[in-house]
Amino acid sequence: MKRIFILAAAILIIQMAGLELSAQVTREIRGIVTSFKSVPLNNVKVYAVNSNKIQFTDSLGMFTIMCADKDELIINASGFREKQIKTGKKTLCQVDLRYIFNDESFDRAVQNKHIRPDVLQKQISVATLKTEKDYSSYKSIYELIDAEVYEVRVDGSSVYNNKVKSMNSNPLVLYVVDDKIVTDISYITPSYVKSIDFIEDANTTMYGSKGANGVLKIYLK
């Protein structure tokens, strides 16, 4: 009976020592969550996987969370791409979440109070301007296409797919401007072009037989 008591006491001591050791390796991590490199995000969920702790960022994007010694943080905000980071030996961390550019993401980000609508709209506009190319140096839309779209060739005011061979005639591509099928693009001024892209094969199925030779998609500013 005495031996059993001693054994039980020893097990209890070992368990308590283990708990104490576990408590010693738990540590505090502070951080900030932003988007667009510098804009703080509010109400962002920060989850520590191993310590099973959850915190949310404040209006300045700041958070403080207790983590295990080797933990992993999952940072999640509606309208932004989730990010996972290993804490390592960090006590401070900065996380920048990538915004998902669509209307649904805008509504979700605003409704969850991550960012004010006016601030988000401004950042989207700035990001869009940075990614847009300047085509104003081209004299015509056809000169632009000839220089920028390598999958096609331009002959006067006609655009053909280089890959498609036809026994009847040269394969004209389909023109789509701002998601509308058009037969003439000569009116387009190069400086007004926001983006231009050529798609073919499976990507043209929504246009049926009209897109068999490929689709030249143009978006205007």
PyMOL commands that set and color helices and strands:
alter all, ss='L'
color gray80, all
select helices_A, chain A and resi 2-25+103-111+117-131+141-148+190-192+201-211
alter helices_A, ss='H'
color red, helices_A
select strands_A, chain A and resi 27-35+39-40+45-48+53-56+62-67+72-76+83-86+92-97+152-155+158-161+174-177+180-182+193-199+215-220
alter strands_A, ss='S'
color yellow, strands_A
deselect
rebuild
show_as cartoon
